[in-house]
Amino acid sequence: MLKLEEGMKHLQDRGAKLTAQRIAIMASLENRRDHPSAEMIFSELKPLYPTLSIATVYSTAHLLAQVSMIRILSIDEKRVFFDPDTNPHAHFMCTKCKRIIDMRSDHEMRIQLKPEDGIFSIDSTEVFHYGLCSNCGNL
């Protein structure tokens, strides 16, 4: 989970300016369990920070992703979502309401790499599942 103090330190270590807007973006992601989009963060913060731009939300998110403070999910082909939980897990997106749900597994996904596959190592894996959530399926 993203912690504001850690995020501020990571950005400072990278030479990024700690503007009030960047701090507000990090604070809005701290301890979140949902998967907000850039547009959601922007609309939440815009009334408090009238000069905030959507570009600032995206650039701050990319900086945070570079230092592994958040994950940027490309689960939807029309927009990206941010995940403050960087622990390995899969995601489910309801095709009707577009809600994103974390999926935990009791076992690791094990992949056997063979020399003939031409793959030396895997740095990360993203698993996305699509279907109906229980709310939409029970309608």
SULBELUR-V18412 format. One record per residue. N is the residue number from 1. RES is the residue in three letters. SS is DSSP state (helix for helix, strand for strand, loop for the rest). NEAR is the number of other C-alpha atoms within 10 Angstrom. D_FIRST is the distance of its C-alpha to the first C-alpha in Angstrom with 1 decimal. Layout:
((N;RES;SS;NEAR;D_FIRST) (N;RES;SS;NEAR;D_FIRST))
This chain:
((1;MET;loop;15;0.0) (2;LEU;loop;21;3.7) (3;LYS;loop;14;6.3) (4;LEU;helix;19;9.7) (5;GLU;helix;12;11.8) (6;GLU;helix;12;10.3) (7;GLY;helix;23;10.4) (8;MET;helix;20;13.9) (9;LYS;helix;13;15.0) (10;HIS;helix;18;14.1) (11;LEU;helix;18;16.0) (12;GLN;helix;12;18.8) (13;ASP;helix;11;19.1) (14;ARG;loop;12;19.7) (15;GLY;loop;9;22.3) (16;ALA;loop;14;20.8) (17;LYS;loop;12;22.0) (18;LEU;loop;14;19.7) (19;THR;loop;10;21.3) (20;ALA;helix;11;20.8) (21;GLN;helix;20;19.8) (22;ARG;helix;21;17.1) (23;ILE;helix;17;15.7) (24;ALA;helix;18;16.1) (25;ILE;helix;23;14.2) (26;MET;helix;26;11.2) (27;ALA;helix;17;11.7) (28;SER;helix;16;12.1) (29;LEU;helix;25;8.8) (30;GLU;loop;19;7.0) (31;ASN;loop;14;6.0) (32;ARG;loop;14;7.8) (33;ARG;loop;13;8.8) (34;ASP;loop;16;11.4) (35;HIS;loop;21;12.0) (36;PRO;loop;18;13.9) (37;SER;strand;18;16.5) (38;ALA;helix;20;17.7) (39;GLU;helix;15;20.5) (40;MET;helix;14;18.5) (41;ILE;helix;19;16.7) (42;PHE;helix;20;20.1) (43;SER;helix;13;22.0) (44;GLU;helix;13;19.7) (45;LEU;helix;18;20.1) (46;LYS;helix;15;23.6) (47;PRO;loop;10;25.5) (48;LEU;loop;11;24.0) (49;TYR;loop;13;24.3) (50;PRO;loop;9;27.5) (51;THR;loop;9;27.5) (52;LEU;loop;18;24.0) (53;SER;loop;13;24.5) (54;ILE;helix;15;22.7) (55;ALA;helix;11;23.2) (56;THR;helix;16;21.1) (57;VAL;helix;22;18.2) (58;TYR;helix;20;18.6) (59;SER;helix;12;19.2) (60;THR;helix;19;16.2) (61;ALA;helix;23;14.0) (62;HIS;helix;17;16.0) (63;LEU;helix;17;15.6) (64;LEU;helix;21;11.8) (65;ALA;helix;17;12.2) (66;GLN;helix;15;14.9) (67;VAL;loop;14;12.8) (68;SER;loop;17;10.1) (69;MET;loop;24;7.4) (70;ILE;loop;24;7.7) (71;ARG;strand;20;10.3) (72;ILE;strand;20;13.5) (73;LEU;strand;16;15.1) (74;SER;loop;13;18.9) (75;ILE;loop;19;19.5) (76;ASP;loop;13;22.0) (77;GLU;loop;6;24.9) (78;LYS;loop;6;25.3) (79;ARG;loop;11;21.8) (80;VAL;loop;17;18.4) (81;PHE;strand;20;15.1) (82;PHE;strand;21;11.6) (83;ASP;strand;24;8.6) (84;PRO;loop;25;5.2) (85;ASP;loop;21;4.6) (86;THR;loop;14;6.6) (87;ASN;loop;12;8.2) (88;PRO;loop;13;11.8) (89;HIS;loop;16;12.9) (90;ALA;strand;15;15.5) (91;HIS;strand;16;15.9) (92;PHE;strand;19;18.9) (93;MET;strand;19;20.4) (94;CYS;strand;18;23.3) (95;THR;loop;15;26.2) (96;LYS;loop;13;27.6) (97;CYS;loop;11;25.1) (98;LYS;loop;15;22.4) (99;ARG;loop;13;19.6) (100;ILE;strand;21;16.7) (101;ILE;strand;16;15.6) (102;ASP;strand;15;13.2) (103;MET;strand;13;15.7) (104;ARG;loop;12;15.3) (105;SER;loop;9;18.2) (106;ASP;loop;5;20.0) (107;HIS;loop;6;21.1) (108;GLU;loop;9;20.1) (109;MET;loop;9;21.8) (110;ARG;loop;6;24.5) (111;ILE;loop;7;26.3) (112;GLN;loop;7;29.4) (113;LEU;loop;12;30.3) (114;LYS;loop;9;34.0) (115;PRO;helix;8;35.7) (116;GLU;helix;6;37.7) (117;ASP;helix;8;34.5) (118;GLY;loop;8;34.2) (119;ILE;loop;9;30.4) (120;PHE;loop;8;29.5) (121;SER;loop;7;25.8) (122;ILE;loop;8;22.8) (123;ASP;loop;4;19.7) (124;SER;loop;6;17.6) (125;THR;loop;9;18.3) (126;GLU;loop;11;17.5) (127;VAL;loop;11;19.0) (128;PHE;strand;16;19.8) (129;HIS;strand;15;22.0) (130;TYR;strand;14;24.1) (131;GLY;strand;13;26.3) (132;LEU;loop;17;26.6) (133;CYS;loop;18;24.2) (134;SER;helix;9;25.9) (135;ASN;helix;10;26.6) (136;CYS;helix;12;28.3) (137;GLY;helix;10;30.0) (138;ASN;loop;7;31.6) (139;LEU;loop;5;33.2))
